Amino acid sequence: MRSQTTSLHGDNTVITSSTLTALDDWTRNSKATRPAGYRALALADAARYLGVGYSTLKKWHSEGTGPRYAKIGGCIRYRPRDLEAFLEAQLVS
């Protein structure tokens, strides 16, 4: 099975989806980037967490109907507890 090519750098280094997955795992496991036990999720990670598409979460964000978020240095970040609270609020009895 061939890996899907995601990007081609100027030095002709091919970045595949499997490379990005490994890099994503490394970033998640890196303790130097965040306090122990805490992780703020980027939009793509938050969308995966919720099980919705990236564009869906981006639309909810722009409409103000999605989960709470923080804006850090111009970057949108979601806390897992806010995503859980959003999911709880969507439950139908």
Secondary structure, DSSP 8 states (H G I E B T S, - for coil): ----EEEE-TT--EEEHHHHHHHHHHHHH-GGGS-TT---B-HHHHHHHHTS-HHHHHHHHHHT-S---EEETTEEEB-HHHHHHHHHHT---
